[in-house]
C-alpha cells in the first residue's frame, strides 16, 4: 500500500506546516501562562487563526485514521 504511505507523508507535512503557523506566545513566559494583558493564555481565535486551528484538528484526525489504516493493512 504505497499510496497509503505517501498520503500519510503528505498529511504529516501539511500538519507540520499548520502547527508551525500557529504562533501562540513564542516566548518562554507563554509556556507558563505569563504575558498578561492581550497576550494572556486564554484568547479567542479569529479569522485565519481560527481556520488554521480547525484545519490542524482535521488533519490530526486524518493522520490518525491513516496511521490506523496503515496498521491494519
Secondary structure as GFF3:
##gff-version 3
##sequence-region A 1 73
A	DSSP	alpha_helix	2	21	.	.	.	ID=ss1
A	DSSP	three_ten_helix	28	30	.	.	.	ID=ss2
A	DSSP	three_ten_helix	37	39	.	.	.	ID=ss3
A	DSSP	alpha_helix	48	72	.	.	.	ID=ss4
###
